[in-house]
Amino acid sequence: MEAAISKAIKFYQNFISPGLGLHCRFWPSCSEYTNQAIKKYGLKKGSLLFFKRILKCHPWHPGGIDLP
């Protein structure tokens, strides 16, 4: 399951994200953060970290370096 999620994230990064023209306020990007979090902590905790990261994605958050 984790491999399928990782492939879906890579597909998004390579084919969808470049067309959006938007840039993530964080480093690594939210998609890369999610990929790293799932590889490091597994699907359950990695997904939780993804949702917490998305909640921080708003104009009032300064962004910056945020590693899983």
mmCIF file as Biopython writes it, N, C-alpha, C and O atoms, coordinates in Angstrom:
data_model
#
loop_
_atom_site.group_PDB
_atom_site.id
_atom_site.type_symbol
_atom_site.label_atom_id
_atom_site.label_alt_id
_atom_site.label_comp_id
_atom_site.label_asym_id
_atom_site.label_entity_id
_atom_site.label_seq_id
_atom_site.pdbx_PDB_ins_code
_atom_site.Cartn_x
_atom_site.Cartn_y
_atom_site.Cartn_z
_atom_site.occupancy
_atom_site.B_iso_or_equiv
_atom_site.auth_seq_id
_atom_site.auth_asym_id
_atom_site.pdbx_PDB_model_num
ATOM 1   N N  . MET A ? 1  ? 0.821  -1.193 0.000   1.0 0.0 1  A 1 
ATOM 2   C CA . MET A ? 1  ? 0.000  0.000  0.000   1.0 0.0 1  A 1 
ATOM 3   C C  . MET A ? 1  ? 0.871  1.264  0.000   1.0 0.0 1  A 1 
ATOM 4   O O  . MET A ? 1  ? 0.582  2.221  -0.718  1.0 0.0 1  A 1 
ATOM 5   N N  . GLU A ? 2  ? 1.935  1.259  0.810   1.0 0.0 2  A 1 
ATOM 6   C CA . GLU A ? 2  ? 2.819  2.419  0.883   1.0 0.0 2  A 1 
ATOM 7   C C  . GLU A ? 2  ? 3.479  2.695  -0.465  1.0 0.0 2  A 1 
ATOM 8   O O  . GLU A ? 2  ? 3.666  3.851  -0.844  1.0 0.0 2  A 1 
ATOM 9   N N  . ALA A ? 3  ? 3.829  1.635  -1.184  1.0 0.0 3  A 1 
ATOM 10  C CA . ALA A ? 3  ? 4.458  1.802  -2.500  1.0 0.0 3  A 1 
ATOM 11  C C  . ALA A ? 3  ? 3.482  2.453  -3.481  1.0 0.0 3  A 1 
ATOM 12  O O  . ALA A ? 3  ? 3.884  3.288  -4.292  1.0 0.0 3  A 1 
ATOM 13  N N  . ALA A ? 4  ? 2.221  2.082  -3.413  1.0 0.0 4  A 1 
ATOM 14  C CA . ALA A ? 4  ? 1.215  2.669  -4.298  1.0 0.0 4  A 1 
ATOM 15  C C  . ALA A ? 4  ? 1.016  4.152  -3.983  1.0 0.0 4  A 1 
ATOM 16  O O  . ALA A ? 4  ? 0.885  4.968  -4.895  1.0 0.0 4  A 1 
ATOM 17  N N  . ILE A ? 5  ? 0.992  4.496  -2.710  1.0 0.0 5  A 1 
ATOM 18  C CA . ILE A ? 5  ? 0.856  5.902  -2.304  1.0 0.0 5  A 1 
ATOM 19  C C  . ILE A ? 5  ? 2.070  6.694  -2.787  1.0 0.0 5  A 1 
ATOM 20  O O  . ILE A ? 5  ? 1.929  7.803  -3.302  1.0 0.0 5  A 1 
ATOM 21  N N  . SER A ? 6  ? 3.252  6.124  -2.618  1.0 0.0 6  A 1 
ATOM 22  C CA . SER A ? 6  ? 4.480  6.788  -3.055  1.0 0.0 6  A 1 
ATOM 23  C C  . SER A ? 6  ? 4.462  7.036  -4.562  1.0 0.0 6  A 1 
ATOM 24  O O  . SER A ? 6  ? 4.869  8.104  -5.019  1.0 0.0 6  A 1 
ATOM 25  N N  . LYS A ? 7  ? 3.998  6.067  -5.329  1.0 0.0 7  A 1 
ATOM 26  C CA . LYS A ? 7  ? 3.908  6.229  -6.784  1.0 0.0 7  A 1 
ATOM 27  C C  . LYS A ? 7  ? 2.888  7.307  -7.152  1.0 0.0 7  A 1 
ATOM 28  O O  . LYS A ? 7  ? 3.105  8.081  -8.084  1.0 0.0 7  A 1 
ATOM 29  N N  . ALA A ? 8  ? 1.782  7.353  -6.420  1.0 0.0 8  A 1 
ATOM 30  C CA . ALA A ? 8  ? 0.769  8.381  -6.677  1.0 0.0 8  A 1 
ATOM 31  C C  . ALA A ? 8  ? 1.326  9.775  -6.383  1.0 0.0 8  A 1 
ATOM 32  O O  . ALA A ? 8  ? 1.057  10.723 -7.122  1.0 0.0 8  A 1 
ATOM 33  N N  . ILE A ? 9  ? 2.095  9.897  -5.314  1.0 0.0 9  A 1 
ATOM 34  C CA . ILE A ? 9  ? 2.711  11.185 -4.974  1.0 0.0 9  A 1 
ATOM 35  C C  . ILE A ? 9  ? 3.704  11.592 -6.058  1.0 0.0 9  A 1 
ATOM 36  O O  . ILE A ? 9  ? 3.722  12.749 -6.477  1.0 0.0 9  A 1 
ATOM 37  N N  . LYS A ? 10 ? 4.524  10.657 -6.511  1.0 0.0 10 A 1 
ATOM 38  C CA . LYS A ? 10 ? 5.494  10.960 -7.568  1.0 0.0 10 A 1 
ATOM 39  C C  . LYS A ? 10 ? 4.787  11.365 -8.868  1.0 0.0 10 A 1 
ATOM 40  O O  . LYS A ? 10 ? 5.251  12.259 -9.576  1.0 0.0 10 A 1 
ATOM 41  N N  . PHE A ? 11 ? 3.677  10.712 -9.175  1.0 0.0 11 A 1 
ATOM 42  C CA . PHE A ? 11 ? 2.889  11.084 -10.352 1.0 0.0 11 A 1 
ATOM 43  C C  . PHE A ? 11 ? 2.405  12.523 -10.210 1.0 0.0 11 A 1 
ATOM 44  O O  . PHE A ? 11 ? 2.513  13.316 -11.145 1.0 0.0 11 A 1 
ATOM 45  N N  . TYR A ? 12 ? 1.874  12.854 -9.043  1.0 0.0 12 A 1 
ATOM 46  C CA . TYR A ? 12 ? 1.418  14.221 -8.779  1.0 0.0 12 A 1 
ATOM 47  C C  . TYR A ? 12 ? 2.568  15.220 -8.948  1.0 0.0 12 A 1 
ATOM 48  O O  . TYR A ? 12 ? 2.411  16.258 -9.592  1.0 0.0 12 A 1 
ATOM 49  N N  . GLN A ? 13 ? 3.724  14.892 -8.361  1.0 0.0 13 A 1 
ATOM 50  C CA . GLN A ? 13 ? 4.870  15.802 -8.428  1.0 0.0 13 A 1 
ATOM 51  C C  . GLN A ? 13 ? 5.347  16.023 -9.865  1.0 0.0 13 A 1 
ATOM 52  O O  . GLN A ? 13 ? 5.724  17.136 -10.233 1.0 0.0 13 A 1 
ATOM 53  N N  . ASN A ? 14 ? 5.329  14.974 -10.665 1.0 0.0 14 A 1 
ATOM 54  C CA . ASN A ? 14 ? 5.875  15.054 -12.022 1.0 0.0 14 A 1 
ATOM 55  C C  . ASN A ? 14 ? 4.899  15.583 -13.069 1.0 0.0 14 A 1 
ATOM 56  O O  . ASN A ? 14 ? 5.317  16.233 -14.028 1.0 0.0 14 A 1 
ATOM 57  N N  . PHE A ? 15 ? 3.604  15.316 -12.899 1.0 0.0 15 A 1 
ATOM 58  C CA . PHE A ? 15 ? 2.658  15.631 -13.958 1.0 0.0 15 A 1 
ATOM 59  C C  . PHE A ? 15 ? 1.581  16.647 -13.589 1.0 0.0 15 A 1 
ATOM 60  O O  . PHE A ? 15 ? 1.091  17.355 -14.469 1.0 0.0 15 A 1 
ATOM 61  N N  . ILE A ? 16 ? 1.206  16.738 -12.341 1.0 0.0 16 A 1 
ATOM 62  C CA . ILE A ? 16 ? 0.126  17.648 -11.949 1.0 0.0 16 A 1 
ATOM 63  C C  . ILE A ? 16 ? 0.672  18.943 -11.357 1.0 0.0 16 A 1 
ATOM 64  O O  . ILE A ? 16 ? 0.295  20.034 -11.786 1.0 0.0 16 A 1 
ATOM 65  N N  . SER A ? 17 ? 1.543  18.825 -10.392 1.0 0.0 17 A 1 
ATOM 66  C CA . SER A ? 17 ? 2.080  19.989 -9.693  1.0 0.0 17 A 1 
ATOM 67  C C  . SER A ? 17 ? 2.731  21.023 -10.618 1.0 0.0 17 A 1 
ATOM 68  O O  . SER A ? 17 ? 2.493  22.218 -10.439 1.0 0.0 17 A 1 
ATOM 69  N N  . PRO A ? 18 ? 3.542  20.612 -11.597 1.0 0.0 18 A 1 
ATOM 70  C CA . PRO A ? 18 ? 4.162  21.625 -12.472 1.0 0.0 18 A 1 
ATOM 71  C C  . PRO A ? 18 ? 3.139  22.486 -13.219 1.0 0.0 18 A 1 
ATOM 72  O O  . PRO A ? 18 ? 3.408  23.651 -13.512 1.0 0.0 18 A 1 
ATOM 73  N N  . GLY A ? 19 ? 1.993  21.931 -13.521 1.0 0.0 19 A 1 
ATOM 74  C CA . GLY A ? 19 ? 0.962  22.673 -14.234 1.0 0.0 19 A 1 
ATOM 75  C C  . GLY A ? 19 ? 0.177  23.630 -13.362 1.0 0.0 19 A 1 
ATOM 76  O O  . GLY A ? 19 ? -0.508 24.514 -13.876 1.0 0.0 19 A 1 
ATOM 77  N N  . LEU A ? 20 ? 0.265  23.470 -12.054 1.0 0.0 20 A 1 
ATOM 78  C CA . LEU A ? 20 ? -0.488 24.334 -11.151 1.0 0.0 20 A 1 
ATOM 79  C C  . LEU A ? 20 ? 0.155  25.704 -10.990 1.0 0.0 20 A 1 
ATOM 80  O O  . LEU A ? 20 ? -0.533 26.698 -10.759 1.0 0.0 20 A 1 
ATOM 81  N N  . GLY A ? 21 ? 1.456  25.750 -11.112 1.0 0.0 21 A 1 
ATOM 82  C CA . GLY A ? 21 ? 2.154  27.019 -11.005 1.0 0.0 21 A 1 
ATOM 83  C C  . GLY A ? 21 ? 2.231  27.579 -9.598  1.0 0.0 21 A 1 
ATOM 84  O O  . GLY A ? 21 ? 2.726  28.690 -9.409  1.0 0.0 21 A 1 
ATOM 85  N N  . LEU A ? 22 ? 1.766  26.857 -8.631  1.0 0.0 22 A 1 
ATOM 86  C CA . LEU A ? 22 ? 1.816  27.302 -7.243  1.0 0.0 22 A 1 
ATOM 87  C C  . LEU A ? 22 ? 3.048  26.723 -6.570  1.0 0.0 22 A 1 
ATOM 88  O O  . LEU A ? 22 ? 3.558  25.679 -6.976  1.0 0.0 22 A 1 
ATOM 89  N N  . HIS A ? 23 ? 3.513  27.398 -5.556  1.0 0.0 23 A 1 
ATOM 90  C CA . HIS A ? 23 ? 4.686  26.918 -4.840  1.0 0.0 23 A 1 
ATOM 91  C C  . HIS A ? 23 ? 4.342  26.736 -3.369  1.0 0.0 23 A 1 
ATOM 92  O O  . HIS A ? 23 ? 3.656  27.564 -2.771  1.0 0.0 23 A 1 
ATOM 93  N N  . CYS A ? 24 ? 4.819  25.663 -2.808  1.0 0.0 24 A 1 
ATOM 94  C CA . CYS A ? 24 ? 4.580  25.365 -1.401  1.0 0.0 24 A 1 
ATOM 95  C C  . CYS A ? 24 ? 5.377  26.343 -0.536  1.0 0.0 24 A 1 
ATOM 96  O O  . CYS A ? 24 ? 6.513  26.688 -0.861  1.0 0.0 24 A 1 
ATOM 97  N N  . ARG A ? 25 ? 4.778  26.781 0.555   1.0 0.0 25 A 1 
ATOM 98  C CA . ARG A ? 25 ? 5.463  27.709 1.462   1.0 0.0 25 A 1 
ATOM 99  C C  . ARG A ? 25 ? 6.441  26.984 2.381   1.0 0.0 25 A 1 
ATOM 100 O O  . ARG A ? 25 ? 7.177  27.617 3.138   1.0 0.0 25 A 1 
ATOM 101 N N  . PHE A ? 26 ? 6.443  25.670 2.311   1.0 0.0 26 A 1 
ATOM 102 C CA . PHE A ? 26 ? 7.319  24.870 3.160   1.0 0.0 26 A 1 
ATOM 103 C C  . PHE A ? 26 ? 8.422  24.216 2.345   1.0 0.0 26 A 1 
ATOM 104 O O  . PHE A ? 26 ? 8.316  24.079 1.127   1.0 0.0 26 A 1 
ATOM 105 N N  . TRP A ? 27 ? 9.475  23.818 3.034   1.0 0.0 27 A 1 
ATOM 106 C CA . TRP A ? 27 ? 10.502 22.963 2.453   1.0 0.0 27 A 1 
ATOM 107 C C  . TRP A ? 27 ? 10.705 21.804 3.408   1.0 0.0 27 A 1 
ATOM 108 O O  . TRP A ? 27 ? 10.932 22.035 4.596   1.0 0.0 27 A 1 
ATOM 109 N N  . PRO A ? 28 ? 10.634 20.591 2.950   1.0 0.0 28 A 1 
ATOM 110 C CA . PRO A ? 28 ? 10.286 20.167 1.595   1.0 0.0 28 A 1 
ATOM 111 C C  . PRO A ? 28 ? 8.816  20.458 1.287   1.0 0.0 28 A 1 
ATOM 112 O O  . PRO A ? 28 ? 8.026  20.749 2.186   1.0 0.0 28 A 1 
ATOM 113 N N  . SER A ? 29 ? 8.471  20.376 0.021   1.0 0.0 29 A 1 
ATOM 114 C CA . SER A ? 29 ? 7.084  20.627 -0.384  1.0 0.0 29 A 1 
ATOM 115 C C  . SER A ? 29 ? 6.159  19.659 0.345   1.0 0.0 29 A 1 
ATOM 116 O O  . SER A ? 29 ? 6.604  18.634 0.862   1.0 0.0 29 A 1 
ATOM 117 N N  . CYS A ? 30 ? 4.889  19.986 0.384   1.0 0.0 30 A 1 
ATOM 118 C CA . CYS A ? 30 ? 3.935  19.142 1.108   1.0 0.0 30 A 1 
ATOM 119 C C  . CYS A ? 30 ? 3.892  17.716 0.558   1.0 0.0 30 A 1 
ATOM 120 O O  . CYS A ? 30 ? 3.778  16.757 1.322   1.0 0.0 30 A 1 
ATOM 121 N N  . SER A ? 31 ? 3.983  17.580 -0.753  1.0 0.0 31 A 1 
ATOM 122 C CA . SER A ? 31 ? 3.954  16.230 -1.322  1.0 0.0 31 A 1 
ATOM 123 C C  . SER A ? 31 ? 5.215  15.457 -0.957  1.0 0.0 31 A 1 
ATOM 124 O O  . SER A ? 31 ? 5.139  14.268 -0.647  1.0 0.0 31 A 1 
ATOM 125 N N  . GLU A ? 32 ? 6.370  16.110 -0.989  1.0 0.0 32 A 1 
ATOM 126 C CA . GLU A ? 32 ? 7.618  15.429 -0.619  1.0 0.0 32 A 1 
ATOM 127 C C  . GLU A ? 32 ? 7.639  15.119 0.877   1.0 0.0 32 A 1 
ATOM 128 O O  . GLU A ? 32 ? 8.117  14.062 1.287   1.0 0.0 32 A 1 
ATOM 129 N N  . TYR A ? 33 ? 7.125  16.032 1.682   1.0 0.0 33 A 1 
ATOM 130 C CA . TYR A ? 33 ? 7.006  15.821 3.126   1.0 0.0 33 A 1 
ATOM 131 C C  . TYR A ? 33 ? 6.176  14.566 3.400   1.0 0.0 33 A 1 
ATOM 132 O O  . TYR A ? 33 ? 6.554  13.726 4.217   1.0 0.0 33 A 1 
ATOM 133 N N  . THR A ? 34 ? 5.050  14.450 2.711   1.0 0.0 34 A 1 
ATOM 134 C CA . THR A ? 34 ? 4.170  13.292 2.890   1.0 0.0 34 A 1 
ATOM 135 C C  . THR A ? 34 ? 4.874  12.010 2.490   1.0 0.0 34 A 1 
ATOM 136 O O  . THR A ? 34 ? 4.778  11.004 3.193   1.0 0.0 34 A 1 
ATOM 137 N N  . ASN A ? 35 ? 5.575  12.035 1.374   1.0 0.0 35 A 1 
ATOM 138 C CA . ASN A ? 35 ? 6.315  10.861 0.917   1.0 0.0 35 A 1 
ATOM 139 C C  . ASN A ? 35 ? 7.351  10.446 1.964   1.0 0.0 35 A 1 
ATOM 140 O O  . ASN A ? 35 ? 7.469  9.265  2.290   1.0 0.0 35 A 1 
ATOM 141 N N  . GLN A ? 36 ? 8.097  11.414 2.485   1.0 0.0 36 A 1 
ATOM 142 C CA . GLN A ? 36 ? 9.106  11.123 3.506   1.0 0.0 36 A 1 
ATOM 143 C C  . GLN A ? 36 ? 8.465  10.610 4.794   1.0 0.0 36 A 1 
ATOM 144 O O  . GLN A ? 36 ? 8.968  9.667  5.405   1.0 0.0 36 A 1 
ATOM 145 N N  . ALA A ? 37 ? 7.362  11.226 5.206   1.0 0.0 37 A 1 
ATOM 146 C CA . ALA A ? 37 ? 6.695  10.832 6.449   1.0 0.0 37 A 1 
ATOM 147 C C  . ALA A ? 37 ? 6.174  9.400  6.368   1.0 0.0 37 A 1 
ATOM 148 O O  . ALA A ? 37 ? 6.295  8.642  7.331   1.0 0.0 37 A 1 
ATOM 149 N N  . ILE A ? 38 ? 5.599  9.025  5.234   1.0 0.0 38 A 1 
ATOM 150 C CA . ILE A ? 38 ? 5.079  7.667  5.076   1.0 0.0 38 A 1 
ATOM 151 C C  . ILE A ? 38 ? 6.221  6.660  5.060   1.0 0.0 38 A 1 
ATOM 152 O O  . ILE A ? 38 ? 6.101  5.582  5.642   1.0 0.0 38 A 1 
ATOM 153 N N  . LYS A ? 39 ? 7.325  6.997  4.402   1.0 0.0 39 A 1 
ATOM 154 C CA . LYS A ? 39 ? 8.479  6.091  4.384   1.0 0.0 39 A 1 
ATOM 155 C C  . LYS A ? 39 ? 9.088  5.948  5.779   1.0 0.0 39 A 1 
ATOM 156 O O  . LYS A ? 39 ? 9.529  4.862  6.158   1.0 0.0 39 A 1 
ATOM 157 N N  . LYS A ? 40 ? 9.112  7.034  6.536   1.0 0.0 40 A 1 
ATOM 158 C CA . LYS A ? 40 ? 9.749  7.021  7.850   1.0 0.0 40 A 1 
ATOM 159 C C  . LYS A ? 40 ? 8.865  6.401  8.934   1.0 0.0 40 A 1 
ATOM 160 O O  . LYS A ? 40 ? 9.349  5.644  9.775   1.0 0.0 40 A 1 
ATOM 161 N N  . TYR A ? 41 ? 7.560  6.726  8.911   1.0 0.0 41 A 1 
ATOM 162 C CA . TYR A ? 41 ? 6.674  6.328  10.007  1.0 0.0 41 A 1 
ATOM 163 C C  . TYR A ? 41 ? 5.588  5.333  9.633   1.0 0.0 41 A 1 
ATOM 164 O O  . TYR A ? 41 ? 4.878  4.836  10.508  1.0 0.0 41 A 1 
ATOM 165 N N  . GLY A ? 42 ? 5.446  5.035  8.351   1.0 0.0 42 A 1 
ATOM 166 C CA . GLY A ? 42 ? 4.380  4.145  7.927   1.0 0.0 42 A 1 
ATOM 167 C C  . GLY A ? 42 ? 3.152  4.934  7.503   1.0 0.0 42 A 1 
ATOM 168 O O  . GLY A ? 42 ? 3.081  6.151  7.681   1.0 0.0 42 A 1 
ATOM 169 N N  . LEU A ? 43 ? 2.194  4.223  6.943   1.0 0.0 43 A 1 
ATOM 170 C CA . LEU A ? 43 ? 1.031  4.861  6.337   1.0 0.0 43 A 1 
ATOM 171 C C  . LEU A ? 43 ? 0.156  5.585  7.354   1.0 0.0 43 A 1 
ATOM 172 O O  . LEU A ? 43 ? -0.296 6.698  7.088   1.0 0.0 43 A 1 
ATOM 173 N N  . LYS A ? 44 ? -0.090 4.986  8.500   1.0 0.0 44 A 1 
ATOM 174 C CA . LYS A ? 44 ? -1.005 5.581  9.478   1.0 0.0 44 A 1 
ATOM 175 C C  . LYS A ? 44 ? -0.452 6.895  10.037  1.0 0.0 44 A 1 
ATOM 176 O O  . LYS A ? 44 ? -1.110 7.931  9.939   1.0 0.0 44 A 1 
ATOM 177 N N  . LYS A ? 45 ? 0.732  6.862  10.612  1.0 0.0 45 A 1 
ATOM 178 C CA . LYS A ? 45 ? 1.305  8.073  11.201  1.0 0.0 45 A 1 
ATOM 179 C C  . LYS A ? 45 ? 1.703  9.070  10.113  1.0 0.0 45 A 1 
ATOM 180 O O  . LYS A ? 45 ? 1.545  10.277 10.295  1.0 0.0 45 A 1 
ATOM 181 N N  . GLY A ? 46 ? 2.214  8.582  8.994   1.0 0.0 46 A 1 
ATOM 182 C CA . GLY A ? 46 ? 2.577  9.469  7.891   1.0 0.0 46 A 1 
ATOM 183 C C  . GLY A ? 46 ? 1.378  10.247 7.364   1.0 0.0 46 A 1 
ATOM 184 O O  . GLY A ? 46 ? 1.493  11.428 7.036   1.0 0.0 46 A 1 
ATOM 185 N N  . SER A ? 47 ? 0.229  9.582  7.283   1.0 0.0 47 A 1 
ATOM 186 C CA . SER A ? 47 ? -0.995 10.254 6.837   1.0 0.0 47 A 1 
ATOM 187 C C  . SER A ? 47 ? -1.450 11.299 7.848   1.0 0.0 47 A 1 
ATOM 188 O O  . SER A ? 47 ? -1.910 12.375 7.467   1.0 0.0 47 A 1 
ATOM 189 N N  . LEU A ? 48 ? -1.323 10.988 9.124   1.0 0.0 48 A 1 
ATOM 190 C CA . LEU A ? 48 ? -1.671 11.950 10.172  1.0 0.0 48 A 1 
ATOM 191 C C  . LEU A ? 48 ? -0.778 13.189 10.068  1.0 0.0 48 A 1 
ATOM 192 O O  . LEU A ? 48 ? -1.258 14.318 10.174  1.0 0.0 48 A 1 
ATOM 193 N N  . LEU A ? 49 ? 0.515  12.971 9.860   1.0 0.0 49 A 1 
ATOM 194 C CA . LEU A ? 49 ? 1.437  14.096 9.705   1.0 0.0 49 A 1 
ATOM 195 C C  . LEU A ? 49 ? 1.095  14.921 8.466   1.0 0.0 49 A 1 
ATOM 196 O O  . LEU A ? 49 ? 1.224  16.145 8.479   1.0 0.0 49 A 1 
ATOM 197 N N  . PHE A ? 50 ? 0.663  14.258 7.403   1.0 0.0 50 A 1 
ATOM 198 C CA . PHE A ? 50 ? 0.229  14.959 6.189   1.0 0.0 50 A 1 
ATOM 199 C C  . PHE A ? 50 ? -0.943 15.889 6.496   1.0 0.0 50 A 1 
ATOM 200 O O  . PHE A ? 50 ? -0.931 17.052 6.092   1.0 0.0 50 A 1 
ATOM 201 N N  . PHE A ? 51 ? -1.944 15.391 7.200   1.0 0.0 51 A 1 
ATOM 202 C CA . PHE A ? 51 ? -3.113 16.217 7.511   1.0 0.0 51 A 1 
ATOM 203 C C  . PHE A ? 51 ? -2.749 17.383 8.421   1.0 0.0 51 A 1 
ATOM 204 O O  . PHE A ? 51 ? -3.277 18.484 8.264   1.0 0.0 51 A 1 
ATOM 205 N N  . LYS A ? 52 ? -1.845 17.143 9.375   1.0 0.0 52 A 1 
ATOM 206 C CA . LYS A ? 52 ? -1.392 18.236 10.237  1.0 0.0 52 A 1 
ATOM 207 C C  . LYS A ? 52 ? -0.654 19.290 9.424   1.0 0.0 52 A 1 
ATOM 208 O O  . LYS A ? 52 ? -0.791 20.486 9.680   1.0 0.0 52 A 1 
ATOM 209 N N  . ARG A ? 53 ? 0.118  18.852 8.457   1.0 0.0 53 A 1 
ATOM 210 C CA . ARG A ? 53 ? 0.862  19.777 7.596   1.0 0.0 53 A 1 
ATOM 211 C C  . ARG A ? 53 ? -0.095 20.608 6.757   1.0 0.0 53 A 1 
ATOM 212 O O  . ARG A ? 53 ? 0.088  21.819 6.626   1.0 0.0 53 A 1 
ATOM 213 N N  . ILE A ? 54 ? -1.103 19.978 6.192   1.0 0.0 54 A 1 
ATOM 214 C CA . ILE A ? 54 ? -2.078 20.685 5.361   1.0 0.0 54 A 1 
ATOM 215 C C  . ILE A ? 54 ? -2.815 21.746 6.177   1.0 0.0 54 A 1 
ATOM 216 O O  . ILE A ? 54 ? -3.139 22.812 5.653   1.0 0.0 54 A 1 
ATOM 217 N N  . LEU A ? 55 ? -3.081 21.467 7.443   1.0 0.0 55 A 1 
ATOM 218 C CA . LEU A ? 55 ? -3.755 22.452 8.295   1.0 0.0 55 A 1 
ATOM 219 C C  . LEU A ? 55 ? -2.908 23.702 8.510   1.0 0.0 55 A 1 
ATOM 220 O O  . LEU A ? 55 ? -3.441 24.774 8.795   1.0 0.0 55 A 1 
ATOM 221 N N  . LYS A ? 56 ? -1.588 23.566 8.372   1.0 0.0 56 A 1 
ATOM 222 C CA . LYS A ? 56 ? -0.695 24.719 8.522   1.0 0.0 56 A 1 
ATOM 223 C C  . LYS A ? 56 ? -0.557 25.511 7.225   1.0 0.0 56 A 1 
ATOM 224 O O  . LYS A ? 56 ? 0.083  26.563 7.210   1.0 0.0 56 A 1 
ATOM 225 N N  . CYS A ? 57 ? -1.136 25.030 6.159   1.0 0.0 57 A 1 
ATOM 226 C CA . CYS A ? 57 ? -0.982 25.665 4.847   1.0 0.0 57 A 1 
ATOM 227 C C  . CYS A ? 57 ? -2.045 26.754 4.676   1.0 0.0 57 A 1 
ATOM 228 O O  . CYS A ? 57 ? -3.135 26.503 4.163   1.0 0.0 57 A 1 
ATOM 229 N N  . HIS A ? 58 ? -1.704 27.954 5.113   1.0 0.0 58 A 1 
ATOM 230 C CA . HIS A ? 58 ? -2.586 29.105 4.960   1.0 0.0 58 A 1 
ATOM 231 C C  . HIS A ? 58 ? -1.728 30.369 4.920   1.0 0.0 58 A 1 
ATOM 232 O O  . HIS A ? 58 ? -0.557 30.330 5.298   1.0 0.0 58 A 1 
ATOM 233 N N  . PRO A ? 59 ? -2.286 31.468 4.475   1.0 0.0 59 A 1 
ATOM 234 C CA . PRO A ? 59 ? -1.487 32.687 4.279   1.0 0.0 59 A 1 
ATOM 235 C C  . PRO A ? 59 ? -0.856 33.257 5.550   1.0 0.0 59 A 1 
ATOM 236 O O  . PRO A ? 59 ? 0.108  34.017 5.462   1.0 0.0 59 A 1 
ATOM 237 N N  . TRP A ? 60 ? -1.371 32.912 6.713   1.0 0.0 60 A 1 
ATOM 238 C CA . TRP A ? 60 ? -0.862 33.482 7.953   1.0 0.0 60 A 1 
ATOM 239 C C  . TRP A ? 60 ? 0.262  32.664 8.573   1.0 0.0 60 A 1 
ATOM 240 O O  . TRP A ? 60 ? 0.863  33.090 9.559   1.0 0.0 60 A 1 
ATOM 241 N N  . HIS A ? 61 ? 0.550  31.505 8.014   1.0 0.0 61 A 1 
ATOM 242 C CA . HIS A ? 61 ? 1.668  30.695 8.512   1.0 0.0 61 A 1 
ATOM 243 C C  . HIS A ? 61 ? 2.914  31.071 7.719   1.0 0.0 61 A 1 
ATOM 244 O O  . HIS A ? 61 ? 2.863  31.145 6.491   1.0 0.0 61 A 1 
ATOM 245 N N  . PRO A ? 62 ? 4.034  31.310 8.404   1.0 0.0 62 A 1 
ATOM 246 C CA . PRO A ? 62 ? 5.229  31.757 7.688   1.0 0.0 62 A 1 
ATOM 247 C C  . PRO A ? 62 ? 5.879  30.692 6.808   1.0 0.0 62 A 1 
ATOM 248 O O  . PRO A ? 62 ? 6.685  31.020 5.937   1.0 0.0 62 A 1 
ATOM 249 N N  . GLY A ? 63 ? 5.539  29.417 7.024   1.0 0.0 63 A 1 
ATOM 250 C CA . GLY A ? 63 ? 6.184  28.357 6.246   1.0 0.0 63 A 1 
ATOM 251 C C  . GLY A ? 63 ? 7.579  28.099 6.768   1.0 0.0 63 A 1 
ATOM 252 O O  . GLY A ? 63 ? 7.834  28.244 7.964   1.0 0.0 63 A 1 
ATOM 253 N N  . GLY A ? 64 ? 8.489  27.715 5.880   1.0 0.0 64 A 1 
ATOM 254 C CA . GLY A ? 64 ? 9.866  27.458 6.273   1.0 0.0 64 A 1 
ATOM 255 C C  . GLY A ? 64 ? 10.205 25.985 6.211   1.0 0.0 64 A 1 
ATOM 256 O O  . GLY A ? 64 ? 9.518  25.199 5.559   1.0 0.0 64 A 1 
ATOM 257 N N  . ILE A ? 65 ? 11.275 25.622 6.899   1.0 0.0 65 A 1 
ATOM 258 C CA . ILE A ? 65 ? 11.729 24.231 6.922   1.0 0.0 65 A 1 
ATOM 259 C C  . ILE A ? 65 ? 10.888 23.457 7.924   1.0 0.0 65 A 1 
ATOM 260 O O  . ILE A ? 65 ? 10.749 23.858 9.079   1.0 0.0 65 A 1 
ATOM 261 N N  . ASP A ? 66 ? 10.332 22.350 7.471   1.0 0.0 66 A 1 
ATOM 262 C CA . ASP A ? 66 ? 9.471  21.515 8.309   1.0 0.0 66 A 1 
ATOM 263 C C  . ASP A ? 66 ? 9.683  20.069 7.877   1.0 0.0 66 A 1 
ATOM 264 O O  . ASP A ? 66 ? 9.069  19.602 6.917   1.0 0.0 66 A 1 
ATOM 265 N N  . LEU A ? 67 ? 10.546 19.374 8.584   1.0 0.0 67 A 1 
ATOM 266 C CA . LEU A ? 67 ? 10.862 17.985 8.237   1.0 0.0 67 A 1 
ATOM 267 C C  . LEU A ? 67 ? 9.973  17.021 9.008   1.0 0.0 67 A 1 
ATOM 268 O O  . LEU A ? 67 ? 9.570  17.314 10.134  1.0 0.0 67 A 1 
ATOM 269 N N  . PRO A ? 68 ? 9.661  15.868 8.407   1.0 0.0 68 A 1 
ATOM 270 C CA . PRO A ? 68 ? 8.842  14.880 9.132   1.0 0.0 68 A 1 
ATOM 271 C C  . PRO A ? 68 ? 9.607  14.220 10.260  1.0 0.0 68 A 1 
ATOM 272 O O  . PRO A ? 68 ? 9.060  13.369 10.962  1.0 0.0 68 A 1 
#
